[in-house]
Amino acid sequence: MYKNLAAALAAACFFSPVVAQTANPATAPVKAAWVYVTPLTDAGWTQQHDQGRRAVEKALGNQVRTTYVENVPEGADAERVIRDLAQQGHQIIFTPSFGYMEPTLKVAREFPNVKFESITGLKQAPNVAIANARYYEGRYLAGIAAARMSQSHLAGYVAGFPIPEVLQGLNAFTLGMRSVDPKAEVRVIWLNEWFNPAREREAATTLMNQGADVLAFHTGSTAVMAAAEARGKLAVAYHSDMRKVAPTAQIAAITHQWGDYYTRRVRAVQDGSWKSGALWGGVRDGMIRVGDFGPKVPAEVQREVLQAQQAIGAGKLRPFQANHGPIRDAEGREVIAAGQALGDEQILSMNWLVKGVRGGLPR
């Protein structure tokens, strides 16, 4: 999810060790660490990765000792924290933020015996693996639900940075909406930061004032959900279930599930089978799930979304496939020919907005 510029995050970060159980003296536990780009809150990007960390503890018990550091800005602070964790003897370090990629690679060169997992990163090394989830699959499904629930045919979208991952999600959400409502449009506001609850809420309010009756977002807090709840509108939760914040506003939640992947990677360190690699998992792999429907979503809409989710998992539905004529970008240029689908390289390098998105790319 995360790129550079975490200036809005507090510069201070604190160290929080967590021990699963008393270690078995006969077998030293694997020391595993996580670095989080935002504070650890009840929901959101960081919470979802911390659920993955806790899943490792549950699965491995006294065979693992986990540590996390939260609220670490990308850049020099991240490099310092990652290096400190390596010096403290952690055998595997997970860095789930795009802006942690370069600091991770730099520290990895200094500690060739430590394993690093650059989550959302793009560059591998002998001791650096990369992994990410196909968030756009969940976005497409959420777009179907949003279109079914919208009366204005207009959705609002609060976005962080215009990196390919965010563009994938925004475009897939729009295509999902337009697959069931050809008149649907999505208005986007770019924040150029990931975590600023006040600005996220302000952007959501602006979008609702402009006629959006459903909202989506690619930022790090629950502020958009809270804004929708306060105004009696609807919104799609991202990263994790946010019904605690928006009990009536939540349409559904797009959640990413990291527990299985994290557990497998720690086990690989334990048994000596860890190797660098690249994973981009989606619905089929159990890494992306849409569900946690809110009380206002009719049963038939829930069934439609879940059936589409099954189709994606089975490979029968691809969000970036032009099944009904060519798909065009916001300027009218053909970006996917009729009957064709984008390959992974094209999706990973996405730099355009699909027809139906209003607001454009930031200059």
C-alpha positions as CSV (number, residue, x, y, z in Angstrom):
1,M,0.0,0.0,0.0
2,Y,2.5,2.6,1.1
3,K,4.8,4.8,-0.9
4,N,7.0,7.7,0.4
5,L,6.1,10.9,2.2
6,A,4.9,9.9,5.6
7,A,5.3,13.5,6.8
8,A,1.9,13.4,8.4
9,L,2.9,10.6,10.7
10,A,4.4,11.4,14.0
11,A,8.2,11.3,13.9
12,A,8.4,9.3,17.1
13,C,7.9,5.6,17.1
14,F,8.1,3.1,20.0
15,F,9.2,-0.4,20.4
16,S,6.7,-3.0,21.5
17,P,7.9,-6.6,22.0
18,V,5.3,-9.3,22.2
19,V,6.1,-12.9,23.3
20,A,3.7,-15.6,22.3
21,Q,4.5,-18.1,25.2
22,T,7.4,-19.1,27.3
23,A,10.0,-20.4,24.9
24,N,10.9,-24.1,25.0
25,P,14.5,-24.1,26.3
26,A,15.3,-27.1,24.1
27,T,14.6,-25.2,20.9
28,A,15.3,-21.5,20.6
29,P,12.2,-19.7,19.1
30,V,12.4,-17.9,15.8
31,K,12.7,-14.1,16.4
32,A,10.3,-12.4,13.9
33,A,9.7,-8.6,13.7
34,W,7.3,-6.3,11.9
35,V,7.6,-2.6,11.1
36,Y,4.4,-0.6,10.8
37,V,4.0,2.6,9.0
38,T,1.0,4.0,11.0
39,P,-0.1,3.7,14.6
40,L,-1.7,0.4,15.5
41,T,-5.4,1.1,15.7
42,D,-8.6,-1.0,15.8
43,A,-8.9,-1.3,12.1
44,G,-7.0,-0.5,8.9
45,W,-3.8,-1.4,7.1
46,T,-1.6,-1.8,10.1
47,Q,-4.3,-3.7,12.1
48,Q,-4.7,-6.2,9.3
49,H,-0.9,-7.0,9.3
50,D,-0.9,-7.2,13.0
51,Q,-3.6,-9.8,12.8
52,G,-1.2,-11.7,10.6
53,R,1.5,-11.4,13.2
54,R,-0.9,-12.7,15.9
55,A,-1.8,-15.6,13.6
56,V,1.8,-16.6,13.6
57,E,1.9,-16.6,17.4
58,K,-1.2,-18.7,17.5
59,A,0.1,-21.2,14.9
60,L,3.6,-21.5,16.3
61,G,3.2,-20.9,20.0
62,N,6.5,-21.1,21.9
63,Q,8.4,-21.7,18.6
64,V,8.3,-18.0,17.8
65,R,8.8,-14.7,19.5
66,T,7.3,-11.7,17.7
67,T,8.1,-8.0,17.9
68,Y,6.7,-5.0,16.2
69,V,7.5,-1.3,15.9
70,E,4.6,1.0,15.0
71,N,4.3,4.5,13.5
72,V,7.6,4.4,11.6
73,P,7.9,7.0,8.8
74,E,9.3,5.9,5.5
75,G,12.8,6.8,4.7
76,A,15.7,7.4,7.2
77,D,13.6,6.4,10.3
78,A,12.6,3.2,8.6
79,E,16.2,2.3,7.8
80,R,17.2,2.9,11.4
81,V,14.4,0.8,12.8
82,I,15.0,-2.1,10.4
83,R,18.7,-2.0,11.1
84,D,18.1,-2.0,14.9
85,L,15.9,-5.1,14.6
86,A,18.5,-6.9,12.6
87,Q,21.2,-6.0,15.1
88,Q,19.0,-7.3,17.9
89,G,19.1,-10.8,16.4
90,H,15.8,-11.0,14.6
91,Q,16.0,-13.8,12.0
92,I,13.1,-12.5,9.8
93,I,11.8,-9.0,9.4
94,F,8.6,-8.1,7.7
95,T,8.3,-4.5,6.3
96,P,4.7,-3.9,5.0
97,S,4.9,-0.6,3.3
98,F,6.0,0.3,-0.3
99,G,8.2,3.1,1.0
100,Y,10.1,0.6,3.1
101,M,11.4,-1.1,0.0
102,E,14.7,0.7,-0.4
103,P,15.5,0.9,3.3
104,T,14.9,-2.9,3.5
105,L,17.2,-3.6,0.6
106,K,19.9,-1.4,2.0
107,V,19.8,-3.1,5.5
108,A,19.6,-6.5,3.9
109,R,22.9,-6.0,2.2
110,E,24.5,-5.4,5.6
111,F,22.9,-8.5,7.2
112,P,23.0,-11.3,4.6
113,N,22.0,-14.0,7.2
114,V,18.8,-12.2,8.1
115,K,15.6,-12.8,6.0
116,F,13.5,-9.8,4.9
117,E,10.0,-9.7,3.5
118,S,9.2,-6.5,1.6
119,I,5.4,-6.5,1.6
120,T,4.2,-4.4,-1.4
121,G,7.8,-4.0,-2.5
122,L,9.0,-4.7,-6.1
123,K,12.7,-5.5,-5.7
124,Q,14.1,-8.8,-4.6
125,A,17.5,-9.8,-3.3
126,P,19.0,-13.2,-2.1
127,N,17.7,-12.5,1.4
128,V,14.7,-10.2,0.4
129,A,11.4,-11.7,-0.7
130,I,8.5,-9.6,-2.0
131,A,4.8,-10.3,-1.5
132,N,1.6,-8.4,-2.2
133,A,-2.1,-9.0,-2.7
134,R,-4.4,-8.4,-5.6
135,Y,-6.4,-5.8,-3.9
136,Y,-8.0,-4.8,-7.2
137,E,-10.0,-8.1,-7.2
138,G,-11.7,-7.0,-4.0
139,R,-12.2,-3.5,-5.4
140,Y,-14.1,-4.8,-8.4
141,L,-16.4,-6.8,-6.2
142,A,-17.0,-3.8,-3.9
143,G,-17.8,-1.8,-7.0
144,I,-20.7,-4.1,-7.8
145,A,-22.1,-3.7,-4.3
146,A,-21.6,0.0,-4.3
147,A,-23.5,0.4,-7.6
148,R,-26.4,-1.7,-6.4
149,M,-26.6,0.5,-3.3
150,S,-26.2,3.9,-4.9
151,Q,-29.1,6.0,-5.9
152,S,-27.1,9.0,-7.3
153,H,-24.9,6.8,-9.6
154,L,-22.0,8.7,-8.1
155,A,-19.4,7.3,-5.8
156,G,-16.7,9.2,-4.0
157,Y,-13.1,7.9,-3.6
158,V,-10.5,9.2,-1.2
159,A,-7.0,8.2,-2.5
160,G,-3.5,8.4,-1.1
161,F,-0.8,8.4,-3.9
162,P,-1.3,7.7,-7.6
163,I,0.9,4.6,-7.6
164,P,-0.1,1.6,-9.7
165,E,-1.6,-0.3,-6.8
166,V,-4.0,2.6,-6.0
167,L,-4.8,3.1,-9.7
168,Q,-5.6,-0.6,-10.0
169,G,-8.0,-0.4,-7.2
170,L,-9.7,2.8,-8.3
171,N,-10.1,1.5,-11.9
172,A,-11.3,-1.9,-10.8
173,F,-13.9,-0.3,-8.5
174,T,-15.1,1.8,-11.3
175,L,-15.3,-1.1,-13.7
176,G,-17.2,-3.1,-11.1
177,M,-19.7,-0.4,-10.6
178,R,-20.2,0.1,-14.4
179,S,-20.6,-3.7,-14.9
180,V,-24.0,-3.4,-13.3
181,D,-24.7,0.3,-13.8
182,P,-23.3,1.8,-17.0
183,K,-24.2,5.3,-15.8
184,A,-22.1,5.0,-12.7
185,E,-19.2,7.4,-12.1
186,V,-16.5,7.7,-9.5
187,R,-15.1,11.1,-8.3
188,V,-11.7,10.9,-6.8
189,I,-9.8,13.2,-4.4
190,W,-6.1,12.7,-4.0
191,L,-4.4,13.4,-0.7
192,N,-0.8,12.6,-1.4
193,E,-0.4,11.0,2.0
194,W,-1.6,7.8,3.5
195,F,-2.6,8.6,7.0
196,N,-4.2,11.8,8.0
197,P,-7.7,11.2,9.5
198,A,-8.7,14.9,9.5
199,R,-7.9,15.3,5.8
200,E,-9.5,11.9,4.9
201,R,-12.7,13.0,6.7
202,E,-12.6,16.4,5.0
203,A,-12.3,14.8,1.6
204,A,-15.1,12.4,2.3
205,T,-17.3,15.3,3.3
206,T,-16.5,17.2,0.1
207,L,-17.4,14.2,-2.0
208,M,-20.7,13.7,-0.2
209,N,-21.4,17.5,-0.7
210,Q,-20.8,16.9,-4.4
211,G,-23.5,14.2,-4.6
212,A,-21.7,11.0,-3.8
213,D,-23.9,8.7,-1.8
214,V,-21.4,5.8,-1.5
215,L,-17.7,6.2,-0.6
216,A,-14.5,4.2,-1.0
217,F,-11.0,5.0,0.0
218,H,-7.3,3.9,-0.2
219,T,-5.9,5.5,2.9
220,G,-4.9,4.2,6.3
221,S,-7.6,5.3,8.9
222,T,-11.3,4.7,9.5
223,A,-12.1,8.4,8.9
224,V,-14.0,8.0,5.7
225,M,-16.2,5.3,7.2
226,A,-16.9,7.6,10.2
227,A,-17.8,10.5,7.9
228,A,-20.3,8.3,6.0
229,E,-21.9,7.1,9.2
230,A,-22.3,10.6,10.5
231,R,-24.0,11.7,7.3
232,G,-26.2,8.7,6.8
233,K,-24.4,7.6,3.6
234,L,-22.8,4.3,2.7
235,A,-19.1,3.3,2.3
236,V,-16.9,0.3,1.6
237,A,-14.4,-0.6,4.3
238,Y,-10.8,-1.3,3.2
239,H,-8.1,-3.4,4.8
240,S,-10.4,-4.7,7.6
241,D,-14.0,-4.9,8.9
242,M,-15.0,-1.4,10.1
243,R,-18.5,-2.0,11.4
244,K,-17.4,-0.9,14.8
245,V,-16.9,2.6,13.4
246,A,-19.7,2.5,10.8
247,P,-22.3,0.0,11.9
248,T,-25.0,1.2,9.5
249,A,-22.8,2.8,6.8
250,Q,-20.7,-0.2,5.9
251,I,-21.7,-1.9,2.6
252,A,-19.0,-4.5,2.8
253,A,-15.3,-4.8,3.7
254,I,-12.4,-5.7,1.5
255,T,-10.0,-7.5,3.8
256,H,-6.6,-8.9,3.1
257,Q,-5.5,-12.0,5.0
258,W,-1.8,-12.2,5.9
259,G,-1.8,-14.9,8.6
260,D,-1.2,-17.9,6.4
261,Y,1.6,-16.3,4.4
262,Y,3.4,-14.9,7.5
263,T,3.1,-18.3,9.2
264,R,4.5,-20.2,6.2
265,R,7.5,-17.8,5.9
266,V,8.4,-18.0,9.6
267,R,8.1,-21.8,9.5
268,A,10.5,-21.7,6.5
269,V,13.1,-19.8,8.6
270,Q,12.6,-22.4,11.3
271,D,13.2,-25.4,9.1
272,G,15.8,-23.8,6.9
273,S,13.8,-23.9,3.7
274,W,13.3,-20.1,3.4
275,K,14.1,-18.8,-0.1
276,S,13.6,-15.4,-1.7
277,G,10.6,-15.2,-4.0
278,A,7.7,-13.2,-5.2
279,L,4.0,-13.7,-4.4
280,W,1.0,-11.8,-5.7
281,G,-2.0,-13.6,-4.3
282,G,-5.7,-12.8,-4.6
283,V,-9.1,-14.3,-4.0
284,R,-8.0,-17.7,-5.2
285,D,-5.1,-17.8,-2.7
286,G,-7.3,-16.7,0.2
287,M,-5.4,-13.4,0.5
288,I,-8.4,-11.2,-0.5
289,R,-11.9,-11.5,0.7
290,V,-15.0,-9.4,0.4
291,G,-17.7,-9.9,3.0
292,D,-18.8,-8.4,6.4
293,F,-21.9,-6.9,4.8
294,G,-23.7,-4.2,6.6
295,P,-27.4,-4.3,7.6
296,K,-28.6,-2.2,4.7
297,V,-27.3,-4.6,2.0
298,P,-30.1,-6.8,0.6
299,A,-29.6,-10.5,0.5
300,E,-29.7,-10.6,-3.3
301,V,-26.9,-8.1,-3.5
302,Q,-24.8,-10.1,-1.1
303,R,-25.4,-13.2,-3.2
304,E,-24.4,-11.4,-6.4
305,V,-21.1,-10.2,-4.9
306,L,-20.3,-13.6,-3.4
307,Q,-21.0,-15.4,-6.7
308,A,-18.8,-12.9,-8.5
309,Q,-16.1,-13.6,-5.8
310,Q,-16.4,-17.3,-6.5
311,A,-16.0,-16.6,-10.3
312,I,-12.8,-14.6,-9.7
313,G,-11.4,-17.3,-7.5
314,A,-12.2,-19.9,-10.2
315,G,-10.5,-17.7,-12.9
316,K,-13.9,-17.2,-14.7
317,L,-14.0,-13.4,-14.0
318,R,-11.1,-11.0,-14.5
319,P,-11.6,-7.4,-13.5
320,F,-9.4,-6.1,-16.3
321,Q,-10.9,-8.1,-19.2
322,A,-13.0,-6.4,-22.0
323,N,-15.9,-8.8,-22.4
324,H,-18.4,-6.3,-23.8
325,G,-16.4,-4.1,-26.2
326,P,-13.1,-2.2,-25.6
327,I,-12.3,-0.5,-22.3
328,R,-11.2,3.1,-22.6
329,D,-9.4,5.4,-20.3
330,A,-10.7,8.8,-19.1
331,E,-9.5,10.5,-22.2
332,G,-11.3,8.1,-24.5
333,R,-8.2,6.1,-25.6
334,E,-8.6,2.3,-25.9
335,V,-6.6,0.6,-23.2
336,I,-8.0,-2.9,-23.4
337,A,-9.1,-4.2,-26.8
338,A,-12.4,-6.1,-27.0
339,G,-12.1,-9.6,-25.8
340,Q,-8.6,-9.0,-24.4
341,A,-7.4,-8.9,-20.8
342,L,-4.4,-7.2,-19.2
343,G,-1.5,-9.3,-18.1
344,D,0.2,-9.0,-14.8
345,E,3.0,-6.7,-16.2
346,Q,0.4,-4.3,-17.6
347,I,-1.5,-4.3,-14.3
348,L,1.6,-3.7,-12.2
349,S,2.6,-0.7,-14.3
350,M,-0.9,0.8,-14.6
351,N,-0.7,4.6,-15.0
352,W,-4.1,5.6,-16.4
353,L,-7.6,6.1,-15.2
354,V,-10.5,4.2,-16.7
355,K,-13.5,6.0,-18.3
356,G,-16.0,6.9,-15.5
357,V,-13.4,8.3,-13.1
358,R,-13.8,12.0,-12.5
359,G,-11.0,14.1,-11.0
360,G,-8.0,13.0,-13.0
361,L,-4.5,12.3,-11.8
362,P,-2.7,14.8,-9.6
363,R,-0.1,16.9,-11.4
